[in-house]
Amino acid sequence: MSKVIQCISPVDGQVYAERKTLSHPEAQAMVAQLKAAQADWAARPLAERIKLVEAGIAKLNEKKDQVVEELAWQMGRPTRYGGEFGGMNERAGYMASIAESALAPMVVEESPAFLRQITREPVGLVLIIAPWNYPYMTVINSLVPALIAGNTVMLKHATQTLMVGERIAEAFHEAGIPQDVFQNVFLSHEVTETLLGERAFDFINFTGSVGGGRNIEKAAAGTFVGMGLELGGKDPGYVAKDADLDAAVDGLMDGALFNAGQCCCGIERIYVHESLYDAFVEKAVDWASKLKLGNPFEPETTIGPMANKRFADVVRGQIEDAITDGAKPLLDPALFPADDGGAYLAPQILVDVNHEMRVMREESFGPVVGIMSVKDDEEAIAAMNDCDYGLTCSIWTADPVRAEAIGARLQTGTVFMNRCDYLDPALCWTGCKETGRGGSLSVLGYHALTRPKSYHLKKVTK
């Protein structure tokens, strides 16, 4: 049974786009088509696959103006930021550049007597289930290496950004990648779960909520299919006593509030050494007070609406509960008259917070951050680890030795020093605890989307 899914624009609350989902038989036919084409795609020379994927990225860049406008309508990002092309191109370019070395055989012995080596083979058909917050970059993380490695790909995008998958597929097909190698689809949750239970796919990459990740695992239970799951986050920042205060304020506040706080690795908790706490808070309030909440198409807007009213309602609830429990809000709502009680939500900074409050414990994924004072590194480490998630952490200090020592004790996937809210494609993007499992990008991203095959060849000698 197919149904219609709708993207409700956060800009004006109207239906911006709607699409009909595939029925179960239609989805099964699509799966069969993609699986049938995989061997021929993998048999093409690696250089040819790389060239075609790079051409697909180039075609997507040609659609920049259209993409930026559609993004604003679908999820509210201000057009002044020009979409996600900088990060998308960086990631795609790097993964293409390392493909040959990342996929090369690992030769253990090549002698007159033996050839012993480990090769990498594509897993087969990869399902990518993508989120709405950075809808292009998150797809590219897996799509580029999956196709280059010789897999075929089915892409299911979030309802909130349902046109993104269409645009990516359109560009890649225009570049010459066959439609039976890469397809964008619209699927209901029910059909998706049925396909997972049938082992329709050979690898599943999901970026989304913890609840969504649990549902994926349950649906695929017993199929032994490999998975990459990037789920929730509650990323902390720590300002040590020797930090550059102005740099820390600028970096951490941007990390907390850019994209209306809707970043996988956005800063949601800040811990400041007691000697810098008052000055940090004062500067942070000044920084955030200069933001402009408004229509994403207006050039002066620096924060647009959240992607959906229900997402904003979650953040409002966390803020209200924290204030009821003693937290102090520092940003004057009068500075943000566009806050309409719906998708448009004013940013907020909270102090006098503690880890009993939802806003310091549960993922917010919105424009709010709590700030706490700590007496030393030990207290900061304990606070940063007091969390169910572990994606990234951000340490602000003049001492790299200190940063490494602190980072070694943190339960996290990435340790940043003097920066945050960034994804380096040369490093593995991964997490721990309820943030999920697996990793994307880097050489390890190719390893996740391929399987090892060992060769132990004893040569005939006379």
ZALOVO-950424 format. One line per 2 residues: number of its first residue (from 1); their letters; for each residue z, y, x of N, C-alpha, C. Coordinates in steps of 0.05 Angstrom, whole numbers. Example, Ala and Ser with C-alpha at 12.3 -4.5 7.8 and 13.67 -1.06 7.14 Angstrom:
1) as) 156/-114/264/156/-90/246/156/-66/264 ~ 142/-45/257/143/-21/273/157/1/258 $
//
This chain:
1) ms) 0/-24/17/0/0/0/0/25/18 ~ -19/42/14/-20/67/29/-6/89/13 $
3) kv) 1/110/27/13/133/14/4/159/28 ~ 12/182/18/4/207/30/29/219/44 $
5) iq) 25/228/69/46/241/83/38/271/86 ~ 58/288/86/53/317/87/67/330/110 $
7) ci) 54/350/122/67/368/141/74/393/126 ~ 100/399/123/109/424/110/113/444/132 $
9) sp) 97/466/132/99/486/153/126/501/152 ~ 139/502/175/164/518/175/159/548/174 $
11) vd) 134/556/178/128/585/178/131/597/150 ~ 121/582/130/122/593/103/131/572/82 $
13) gq) 137/548/90/147/527/72/125/514/55 ~ 100/520/61/78/509/46/68/483/59 $
15) vy) 53/467/44/41/443/55/17/452/72 ~ 20/446/98/-1/455/117/-23/434/120 $
17) ae) -15/408/119/-34/387/122/-23/362/109 ~ -40/345/100/-32/319/89/-53/298/95 $
19) rk) -44/274/99/-62/252/107/-53/226/92 ~ -72/209/87/-67/184/74/-61/163/96 $
21) tl) -40/147/92/-33/127/112/-50/102/108 ~ -52/86/129/-66/61/128/-50/40/112 $
23) sh) -63/24/97/-49/1/85/-44/-20/107 ~ -28/-40/101/-23/-61/120/-48/-75/129 $
25) pe) -66/-83/111/-91/-96/120/-108/-78/137 ~ -109/-52/129/-125/-33/145/-114/-30/173 $
27) aq) -87/-29/175/-74/-27/201/-79/-52/218 ~ -77/-75/205/-82/-100/220/-111/-101/231 $
29) am) -130/-91/215/-158/-91/224/-161/-72/248 ~ -147/-49/248/-147/-31/270/-135/-44/295 $
31) va) -113/-58/292/-101/-72/314/-121/-92/326 ~ -134/-107/309/-153/-128/319/-175/-115/334 $
33) ql) -185/-92/324/-207/-78/338/-198/-69/366 ~ -175/-58/368/-165/-48/393/-159/-71/413 $
35) ka) -149/-93/403/-144/-116/420/-170/-128/430 ~ -190/-129/413/-215/-141/421/-229/-125/443 $
37) aq) -224/-99/443/-238/-81/463/-223/-80/489 ~ -199/-90/491/-182/-85/514/-193/-97/540 $
39) ad) -202/-122/539/-212/-135/563/-235/-121/575 ~ -254/-112/559/-277/-98/569/-269/-71/581 $
41) wa) -250/-57/569/-241/-32/580/-227/-36/607 ~ -211/-57/608/-197/-62/634/-216/-71/655 $
43) ar) -239/-82/647/-259/-91/667/-275/-68/679 ~ -274/-45/667/-288/-22/679/-274/-14/705 $
45) pl) -289/-4/724/-276/4/749/-255/25/744 ~ -233/23/760/-211/42/757/-221/71/759 $
47) ae) -239/76/778/-249/104/781/-262/114/756 ~ -276/96/742/-289/104/717/-269/111/695 $
49) ri) -248/95/693/-227/100/673/-213/127/679 ~ -207/131/704/-194/157/712/-212/180/705 $
51) kl) -238/178/711/-257/200/705/-258/206/675 ~ -258/185/659/-260/189/630/-235/201/619 $
53) ve) -212/193/628/-187/205/619/-185/234/628 ~ -193/240/652/-193/268/661/-212/285/644 $
55) ag) -234/273/636/-253/287/619/-241/292/592 ~ -225/273/582/-211/277/556/-191/300/557 $
57) ia) -177/302/579/-158/325/582/-173/351/584 ~ -196/351/597/-212/375/599/-222/384/572 $
59) kl) -231/364/556/-240/371/529/-217/382/512 ~ -193/371/515/-170/381/500/-164/410/508 $
61) ne) -167/416/534/-163/444/543/-182/463/530 ~ -206/454/524/-226/471/511/-218/478/483 $
63) kk) -199/464/471/-190/469/444/-164/485/443 ~ -157/498/465/-131/511/468/-125/530/445 $
65) dq) -143/548/439/-137/568/418/-131/554/392 ~ -147/534/385/-142/520/360/-115/505/361 $
67) vv) -109/492/383/-85/477/386/-60/495/384 ~ -61/518/397/-38/536/396/-32/546/368 $
69) ee) -53/553/353/-50/561/325/-39/539/308 ~ -50/515/311/-40/492/295/-11/485/301 $
71) la) -4/488/327/24/482/334/44/501/320 ~ 36/527/319/53/546/306/57/540/277 $
73) wq) 36/532/264/38/525/235/54/499/231 ~ 50/480/249/63/454/244/92/453/252 $
75) mg) 99/465/275/127/463/284/140/489/292 ~ 126/511/290/138/537/292/139/550/319 $
77) rp) 127/538/340/129/550/367/113/576/368 ~ 125/597/379/110/623/381/85/620/397 $
79) tr) 64/633/387/38/631/400/38/644/427 ~ 57/662/433/57/676/458/60/657/482 $
81) yg) 70/633/477/75/614/498/51/596/504 ~ 30/599/488/5/585/495/5/555/494 $
83) ge) 22/544/477/22/515/474/35/501/497 ~ 26/477/504/38/459/524/19/453/547 $
85) fg) -1/469/550/-23/462/569/-14/461/598 ~ 4/478/606/13/478/634/26/451/641 $
87) gm) 46/443/625/59/418/631/41/394/626 ~ 24/395/605/6/373/600/-13/369/623 $
89) ne) -25/390/633/-44/387/655/-31/378/680 ~ -6/388/685/8/379/709/14/349/708 $
91) ra) 23/340/686/29/311/683/4/294/685 ~ -16/301/669/-41/285/669/-53/285/697 $
93) gy) -54/308/710/-67/310/736/-52/293/757 ~ -25/294/756/-10/278/775/-14/248/771 $
95) ma) -12/240/746/-14/211/740/-42/201/747 ~ -63/217/743/-90/209/752/-91/207/782 $
97) si) -78/226/796/-80/227/825/-67/203/839 ~ -46/191/827/-32/169/839/-41/142/829 $
99) ae) -60/141/810/-67/116/797/-75/94/817 ~ -92/102/835/-103/81/854/-80/69/870 $
101) sa) -63/85/881/-41/74/897/-20/60/880 ~ -15/71/856/6/59/839/-2/31/828 $
103) la) -29/27/825/-39/2/814/-49/-16/835 ~ -48/-9/860/-58/-25/882/-41/-50/886 $
105) pm) -53/-72/894/-37/-97/899/-16/-92/921 ~ 6/-105/918/27/-105/938/23/-130/955 $
107) vv) 11/-126/978/4/-149/995/28/-156/1013 ~ 36/-181/1009/59/-192/1025/49/-205/1051 $
109) ee) 27/-219/1048/15/-232/1071/-15/-235/1067 ~ -30/-227/1087/-59/-232/1087/-65/-242/1116 $
111) sp) -67/-268/1118/-71/-281/1144/-92/-303/1141 ~ -100/-315/1163/-119/-338/1161/-109/-360/1144 $
113) af) -82/-363/1140/-71/-385/1125/-66/-378/1096 ~ -57/-353/1090/-49/-347/1063/-57/-319/1055 $
115) lr) -61/-316/1028/-61/-290/1015/-39/-291/995 ~ -18/-274/1000/4/-272/981/6/-243/972 $
117) qi) 4/-238/946/5/-211/936/14/-209/907 ~ 22/-186/900/30/-180/872/11/-159/861 $
119) tr) -3/-165/840/-21/-145/828/-9/-135/802 ~ -20/-113/792/-12/-102/766/-34/-106/746 $
121) ep) -27/-117/723/-47/-121/701/-38/-106/676 ~ -57/-95/661/-50/-81/636/-35/-100/617 $
123) vg) -17/-89/602/-2/-106/583/-19/-113/559 ~ -38/-96/552/-55/-102/528/-58/-78/510 $
125) lv) -46/-80/486/-47/-58/467/-20/-44/467 ~ -21/-17/471/3/-1/472/5/16/447 $
127) li) 28/16/434/33/33/411/50/57/421 ~ 41/81/417/56/105/423/65/118/397 $
129) ia) 91/120/394/102/135/371/114/161/381 ~ 101/183/374/107/209/387/123/227/370 $
131) pw) 139/245/382/155/264/368/141/291/364 ~ 154/308/348/141/334/341/149/357/359 $
133) ny) 170/354/375/181/378/389/163/387/412 ~ 153/368/428/132/374/448/110/353/444 $
135) py) 95/357/422/78/336/412/54/328/430 ~ 46/346/448/24/340/466/35/328/492 $
137) mt) 54/340/504/64/331/530/76/303/528 ~ 91/297/506/103/271/504/83/249/500 $
139) vi) 60/255/487/39/235/485/26/230/512 ~ 20/252/526/7/249/552/23/232/572 $
141) ns) 50/234/570/67/218/588/59/189/589 ~ 52/178/566/45/149/564/15/145/561 $
143) lv) 2/162/546/-27/158/540/-44/157/566 ~ -40/176/583/-56/177/608/-53/152/625 $
145) pa) -28/145/633/-26/121/649/-33/95/635 ~ -28/94/608/-35/70/594/-65/65/594 $
147) li) -81/86/589/-110/82/589/-121/78/617 ~ -111/92/636/-120/89/664/-114/61/674 $
149) ag) -91/50/666/-84/23/675/-100/1/661 ~ -116/8/641/-133/-12/628/-123/-22/601 $
151) nt) -103/-9/590/-94/-16/563/-110/-1/542 ~ -110/-12/518/-119/3/495/-94/15/481 $
153) vm) -98/36/465/-76/51/455/-79/58/426 ~ -58/54/410/-56/64/383/-34/85/383 $
155) lk) -41/109/373/-22/131/372/-14/137/343 ~ 12/137/339/24/145/313/41/170/318 $
157) ha) 33/192/307/47/217/312/67/223/290 ~ 86/241/296/106/249/276/92/263/253 $
159) tq) 104/260/229/93/273/206/92/304/209 ~ 113/315/222/114/344/225/91/355/242 $
161) tl) 79/338/259/56/347/276/33/327/273 ~ 27/321/248/8/300/243/-21/306/252 $
163) mv) -27/332/257/-54/338/266/-57/336/297 ~ -35/333/311/-37/331/340/-52/307/350 $
165) ge) -45/284/338/-59/259/345/-88/261/340 ~ -96/273/318/-124/276/312/-138/293/333 $
167) ri) -125/314/342/-137/332/362/-140/317/389 ~ -120/302/397/-122/287/422/-144/266/421 $
169) ae) -145/251/399/-165/231/396/-193/243/396 ~ -196/265/382/-221/279/380/-231/286/408 $
171) af) -213/298/424/-221/306/452/-228/282/469 ~ -212/261/468/-218/238/485/-243/224/476 $
173) he) -249/222/451/-274/210/442/-298/227/450 ~ -295/253/448/-317/271/457/-322/267/487 $
175) ag) -302/260/502/-305/256/531/-318/229/537 ~ -320/211/518/-333/186/523/-315/162/522 $
177) ip) -289/165/516/-272/142/513/-277/129/486 ~ -284/104/485/-292/91/460/-270/92/439 $
179) qd) -279/93/414/-259/94/392/-244/68/389 ~ -256/46/399/-241/20/397/-222/16/421 $
181) vf) -220/37/438/-202/37/461/-177/54/454 ~ -181/75/440/-159/93/433/-163/103/404 $
183) qn) -142/99/388/-144/108/360/-118/122/352 ~ -121/144/338/-98/157/325/-97/146/296 $
185) vf) -72/140/287/-69/129/260/-47/142/245 ~ -47/140/219/-26/149/202/-14/124/189 $
187) ls) 12/119/195/25/95/184/51/103/171 ~ 58/88/150/84/91/137/104/76/155 $
189) he) 130/82/151/151/68/165/150/38/159 ~ 144/32/134/144/4/125/122/-12/139 $
191) vt) 98/-1/140/76/-15/153/81/-17/183 ~ 91/4/194/97/4/223/117/-19/229 $
193) et) 138/-20/214/158/-41/219/147/-69/215 ~ 129/-72/195/116/-98/191/99/-106/215 $
195) ll) 84/-87/225/67/-92/249/84/-100/273 ~ 107/-86/276/124/-92/299/135/-121/297 $
197) ge) 142/-129/272/152/-156/268/131/-177/273 ~ 106/-169/269/84/-188/273/75/-190/302 $
199) ra) 88/-175/319/80/-172/348/51/-163/350 ~ 44/-143/335/17/-132/336/12/-118/362 $
201) fd) 33/-109/377/29/-93/401/41/-107/425 ~ 32/-100/448/42/-112/473/62/-94/488 $
203) fi) 64/-69/479/84/-51/490/88/-29/470 ~ 113/-19/466/119/2/447/132/25/462 $
205) nf) 121/49/460/134/72/471/142/90/448 ~ 168/95/446/179/111/424/195/134/435 $
207) tg) 190/158/426/207/181/432/217/193/405 ~ 243/194/402/253/203/377/284/200/376 $
209) sv) 294/196/352/323/195/348/334/168/356 ~ 361/168/359/375/143/364/371/123/341 $
211) gg) 373/134/317/369/117/293/341/106/292 ~ 322/122/299/294/112/300/291/90/320 $
213) gr) 303/93/344/302/73/365/314/47/356 ~ 337/49/342/350/24/332/332/10/312 $
215) ni) 318/25/295/300/13/275/277/-1/289 ~ 266/12/311/245/-1/326/254/-27/337 $
217) ek) 277/-27/350/287/-52/362/292/-74/341 ~ 303/-66/319/308/-86/297/282/-97/287 $
219) aa) 262/-80/283/237/-90/272/223/-109/291 ~ 226/-104/317/212/-121/337/230/-143/348 $
221) ag) 253/-146/337/272/-166/347/260/-194/348 ~ 263/-207/371/252/-234/374/223/-236/382 $
223) tf) 210/-213/384/181/-214/393/178/-212/423 ~ 199/-204/437/199/-201/466/179/-180/476 $
225) vg) 173/-161/459/154/-140/467/169/-119/484 ~ 156/-110/506/168/-90/523/170/-63/508 $
227) mg) 190/-47/515/194/-22/501/202/0/521 ~ 194/24/515/205/48/528/216/65/506 $
229) le) 242/71/507/255/86/485/268/111/497 ~ 258/134/490/271/159/497/283/171/472 $
231) lg) 310/170/470/323/176/445/338/203/448 ~ 363/204/439/377/229/438/386/240/464 $
233) gk) 396/265/464/407/277/488/427/298/480 ~ 445/303/499/465/324/496/470/335/524 $
235) dp) 449/346/536/449/351/565/467/374/573 ~ 484/369/594/503/389/603/492/405/626 $
237) gy) 503/430/629/500/446/653/527/452/664 ~ 529/453/691/554/460/704/549/482/724 $
239) va) 564/504/721/563/527/739/587/525/757 ~ 582/517/782/603/514/802/612/542/812 $
241) kd) 634/542/826/645/568/835/628/583/855 ~ 609/569/868/592/582/888/564/587/877 $
243) ad) 560/585/851/534/588/839/524/617/840 ~ 498/620/840/485/646/835/488/652/805 $
245) ld) 505/670/798/512/673/770/488/682/753 ~ 473/702/762/451/712/747/429/690/743 $
247) aa) 424/675/764/405/653/762/414/632/743 ~ 440/626/743/451/606/726/449/614/697 $
249) vd) 455/639/691/453/649/664/424/647/654 ~ 406/657/670/378/658/662/367/630/658 $
251) gl) 373/612/676/363/585/674/375/569/651 ~ 402/570/649/415/554/628/410/564/600 $
253) md) 410/591/597/405/601/570/376/596/561 ~ 358/598/580/330/591/572/329/561/566 $
255) ga) 343/545/581/343/516/576/356/509/549 ~ 375/526/540/388/521/515/373/531/491 $
257) lf) 358/553/494/347/566/470/317/566/468 ~ 303/560/490/273/559/488/264/538/468 $
259) na) 243/544/454/232/526/433/252/522/411 ~ 269/543/406/290/542/386/309/518/392 $
261) gq) 313/512/418/331/491/425/321/463/420 ~ 296/461/413/284/435/405/271/421/429 $
263) cc) 287/416/450/277/404/474/292/378/480 ~ 278/357/488/291/332/494/313/336/515 $
265) cg) 307/352/535/326/356/557/337/385/556 ~ 338/397/533/350/423/530/380/422/536 $
267) ie) 390/445/544/419/447/551/435/451/525 ~ 453/433/519/469/435/495/499/439/501 $
269) ri) 507/436/526/536/440/533/536/454/560 ~ 552/474/564/554/488/590/584/489/598 $
271) yv) 589/481/623/616/481/634/615/500/658 ~ 633/520/658/633/541/679/660/541/693 $
273) he) 658/543/720/683/545/735/698/569/726 ~ 725/566/724/742/587/712/739/614/726 $
275) sl) 732/614/751/729/639/766/705/655/757 ~ 685/642/745/660/655/736/657/655/706 $
277) yd) 676/643/692/673/638/663/669/664/648 ~ 686/684/650/684/708/634/658/723/640 $
279) af) 650/725/665/625/738/672/601/723/662 ~ 602/697/663/580/681/653/576/685/623 $
281) ve) 598/683/608/596/687/579/586/714/572 ~ 595/735/585/586/762/580/556/764/584 $
283) ka) 547/754/606/518/756/613/501/738/594 ~ 512/715/587/498/697/568/494/710/541 $
285) vd) 514/724/531/512/738/506/491/760/508 ~ 491/775/529/472/796/533/443/784/534 $
287) wa) 440/762/548/414/749/550/404/741/523 ~ 420/727/508/412/716/482/408/738/461 $
289) sk) 423/760/463/421/781/444/393/795/444 ~ 379/791/466/353/804/468/330/787/457 $
291) lk) 336/763/448/316/746/436/307/757/409 ~ 282/750/401/271/759/376/264/735/359 $
293) lg) 279/732/337/273/710/318/252/721/298 ~ 231/706/294/211/715/274/187/697/271 $
295) np) 168/707/257/143/692/252/130/686/279 ~ 122/661/283/111/653/310/85/666/317 $
297) fe) 71/677/297/46/690/303/49/720/311 ~ 73/730/309/78/758/318/83/758/348 $
299) pe) 70/775/363/71/774/392/99/779/404 ~ 116/793/390/142/799/401/162/776/396 $
301) tt) 155/756/380/173/734/373/177/717/397 ~ 203/712/404/209/693/426/222/668/416 $
303) ig) 232/668/391/242/643/378/230/643/350 ~ 216/621/344/204/617/318/223/601/301 $
305) pm) 215/593/277/231/576/260/235/549/273 ~ 256/535/265/258/507/272/236/491/257 $
307) an) 230/468/266/207/453/255/209/447/225 ~ 234/445/216/238/437/188/265/448/178 $
309) kr) 267/455/154/292/465/143/315/445/146 ~ 309/420/143/331/400/145/342/398/174 $
311) fa) 325/404/194/335/405/221/354/428/225 ~ 346/451/214/363/475/216/389/471/201 $
313) dv) 388/457/179/413/452/163/433/436/180 ~ 424/417/196/442/402/213/456/420/233 $
315) vr) 441/438/245/453/456/265/472/476/251 ~ 464/486/228/482/504/213/509/490/207 $
317) gq) 507/465/199/531/450/193/549/446/217 ~ 537/441/240/553/438/265/567/464/272 $
319) ie) 552/486/269/564/512/276/587/519/257 ~ 582/515/231/603/521/211/628/504/215 $
321) da) 624/479/221/647/461/225/663/470/250 ~ 648/477/271/661/485/296/678/511/291 $
323) it) 667/530/277/681/555/271/706/549/255 ~ 703/531/235/726/523/219/748/511/236 $
325) dg) 740/497/257/759/483/274/769/501/298 ~ 761/526/298/772/545/318/752/556/338 $
327) ak) 727/548/337/708/559/355/701/588/348 ~ 694/603/368/688/631/364/658/636/369 $
329) pl) 643/646/349/615/653/353/612/680/366 ~ 594/683/385/592/708/400/567/724/394 $
331) ld) 547/713/380/523/727/374/524/738/346 ~ 520/764/343/521/778/317/497/770/301 $
333) pa) 500/758/277/478/750/260/460/774/253 ~ 471/798/253/455/822/246/432/826/266 $
335) lf) 435/815/290/413/818/310/389/801/302 ~ 392/783/283/370/764/277/366/764/246 $
337) pa) 356/786/235/353/788/206/333/768/194 ~ 316/756/211/297/737/201/309/710/192 $
339) dd) 335/706/200/349/682/191/350/682/160 ~ 336/663/148/334/662/119/350/640/106 $
341) gg) 366/626/122/381/604/110/364/579/108 ~ 339/581/117/321/558/116/314/550/145 $
343) ay) 288/548/150/279/539/177/284/560/198 ~ 285/586/190/290/607/210/320/609/214 $
345) la) 329/602/238/357/600/245/363/617/269 ~ 383/635/267/391/652/289/404/635/311 $
347) pq) 399/642/336/413/628/358/443/635/357 ~ 458/617/370/487/622/370/499/611/396 $
349) il) 519/625/406/535/617/429/563/614/419 ~ 576/591/425/603/585/416/622/582/440 $
351) vd) 645/594/439/666/590/458/691/580/443 ~ 712/574/458/736/561/447/729/535/433 $
353) vn) 710/521/445/701/495/435/715/472/449 ~ 714/449/438/725/425/451/709/401/443 $
355) he) 714/378/455/698/354/451/705/340/425 ~ 723/350/410/728/339/383/708/350/363 $
357) mr) 695/371/370/676/384/352/649/371/353 ~ 636/368/330/609/356/329/589/370/347 $
359) vm) 592/397/348/572/413/363/573/407/393 ~ 595/395/402/598/388/430/595/358/435 $
361) re) 591/343/413/590/314/415/564/302/405 ~ 554/313/383/530/302/371/506/319/380 $
363) es) 482/307/381/458/321/388/454/344/367 ~ 448/368/377/443/390/360/413/394/356 $
365) fg) 398/395/378/369/398/378/362/424/363 ~ 377/445/369/372/471/357/383/493/374 $
367) pv) 381/518/366/388/541/383/418/548/383 ~ 434/529/392/463/533/394/473/520/420 $
369) vg) 492/533/433/504/521/457/533/528/458 ~ 550/509/466/578/513/469/584/517/499 $
371) im) 603/535/505/610/540/533/640/536/537 ~ 647/521/557/675/515/563/682/522/592 $
373) sv) 706/530/597/716/535/624/728/509/636 ~ 722/505/662/734/482/676/747/492/702 $
375) kd) 767/478/712/782/488/735/769/479/761 ~ 754/457/761/742/447/786/720/427/780 $
377) de) 708/416/802/687/396/799/696/371/784 ~ 720/362/790/730/338/777/731/341/747 $
379) ea) 741/363/737/742/368/709/714/370/697 ~ 695/382/712/668/385/702/654/357/700 $
381) ia) 659/340/720/647/314/720/657/298/696 ~ 683/299/691/694/284/668/683/295/642 $
383) am) 680/321/639/669/332/615/640/325/611 ~ 624/326/632/596/320/630/591/290/622 $
385) nd) 608/273/633/606/244/626/617/236/599 ~ 633/254/587/645/249/562/625/253/539 $
387) cd) 606/234/538/583/238/520/569/211/516 ~ 558/206/493/544/181/487/515/181/498 $
389) yg) 506/204/509/479/206/518/478/210/548 ~ 454/206/560/450/211/588/421/215/596 $
391) lt) 410/238/591/382/243/598/381/260/624 ~ 390/285/623/391/301/647/417/316/649 $
393) cs) 423/326/673/445/345/677/436/366/696 ~ 448/389/695/440/412/711/464/424/726 $
395) iw) 463/423/752/485/432/769/476/458/784 ~ 492/479/781/486/504/793/506/510/816 $
397) ta) 496/508/840/512/511/864/494/519/887 ~ 506/531/908/492/538/932/492/515/952 $
399) dp) 506/493/945/510/471/964/496/446/955 ~ 474/438/968/460/413/960/478/388/963 $
401) vr) 495/388/983/513/365/987/532/362/964 ~ 542/384/954/559/384/930/543/373/906 $
403) ae) 519/383/903/503/374/880/498/344/881 ~ 491/334/904/486/305/907/512/289/901 $
405) ai) 534/299/912/559/284/908/567/284/878 ~ 564/306/864/570/307/836/550/290/821 $
407) ga) 524/293/827/503/278/813/507/248/815 ~ 517/238/838/521/210/842/542/198/823 $
409) rl) 559/215/812/580/206/794/574/212/765 ~ 551/223/759/544/229/732/527/207/719 $
411) qt) 533/201/694/518/181/679/494/195/666 ~ 472/195/680/449/210/672/423/198/683 $
413) gt) 401/207/673/375/197/683/364/215/704 ~ 369/241/703/359/260/722/381/280/729 $
415) vf) 383/286/755/402/307/765/385/330/774 ~ 390/354/762/377/378/771/397/395/786 $
417) mn) 388/410/806/404/430/820/389/456/817 ~ 403/476/805/392/503/803/366/504/787 $
419) rc) 363/486/768/342/488/748/349/468/726 ~ 334/469/704/339/451/681/315/451/663 $
421) dy) 315/434/643/295/433/622/267/433/634 ~ 263/414/652/237/411/666/232/381/670 $
423) ld) 207/373/670/200/345/675/181/344/698 ~ 190/332/720/174/329/744/158/303/743 $
425) pa) 132/304/741/117/279/737/118/260/761 ~ 126/269/784/128/252/807/154/235/807 $
427) lc) 173/243/789/198/229/786/198/213/760 ~ 213/192/759/215/176/735/230/190/714 $
429) wt) 219/192/690/233/204/667/247/182/652 ~ 274/182/654/289/160/644/316/169/635 $
431) gc) 331/152/622/358/159/613/376/135/612 ~ 401/139/604/420/117/602/437/121/577 $
433) ke) 455/102/572/471/102/548/453/104/523 ~ 460/120/503/445/120/478/419/137/481 $
435) tg) 414/147/504/389/161/508/365/141/509 ~ 372/116/514/351/96/512/347/80/537 $
437) rg) 323/69/541/317/52/564/288/54/571 ~ 282/45/596/255/47/606/251/73/620 $
439) gs) 226/77/628/220/102/642/190/108/641 ~ 183/133/642/155/141/642/149/159/665 $
441) ls) 124/164/670/114/180/692/121/168/719 ~ 112/180/740/115/170/768/102/143/771 $
443) vl) 105/131/794/94/104/799/107/85/779 ~ 132/89/773/146/70/755/135/72/726 $
445) gy) 123/94/719/110/96/693/86/77/691 ~ 72/74/713/50/54/713/61/26/712 $
447) ha) 83/21/726/95/-5/725/105/-13/697 ~ 114/7/682/123/1/655/100/-7/637 $
449) lt) 76/2/642/53/-3/625/35/-24/636 ~ 44/-38/656/29/-61/667/49/-84/671 $
451) rp) 39/-107/677/56/-130/684/49/-140/711 ~ 68/-151/726/62/-161/752/50/-189/750 $
453) ks) 31/-195/768/20/-222/770/20/-229/800 ~ 32/-252/806/35/-260/834/13/-280/842 $
455) yh) 2/-276/866/-18/-294/877/-7/-307/903 ~ -7/-333/903/1/-348/927/-22/-367/934 $
457) lk) -41/-357/951/-65/-371/956/-65/-383/984 ~ -64/-409/985/-65/-424/1011/-94/-430/1018 $
459) kv) -102/-419/1040/-130/-421/1048/-135/-448/1061 ~ -160/-459/1057/-168/-484/1070/-174/-478/1099 $
461) tk) -161/-492/1116/-167/-488/1145/-175/-515/1157 ~ -192/-513/1177/-202/-537/1190/-189/-540/1218 $
//
